[in-house]
């Protein structure tokens, strides 16, 4: 015997949940896009940068892992 369950969600609540979900996905995809646009420096360029400005500090301000 199969049972069917009906779930009723107010329109306003459903709209809020969908907006939050779309916002999260958009944010993740935007981060991936930004990561693709980042330029990498060659070893020579990195040494020149460190010579001019010093080595980067080791403390991390914010770290996010993204699969591309």
GIJO-V677420 format. One line per field, one symbol per residue. psi: psi as a letter, one per 30 degrees, with the letter a starting at -180 (. if undefined). A space follows every 10 residues. Layout:
psi = ???
This chain:
psi = kkkkkkkkkk eeeeeeeeee eeeeeeeeee eeeeeffkkk kleeeeeeee eeflkklfkk ekkkkkk.
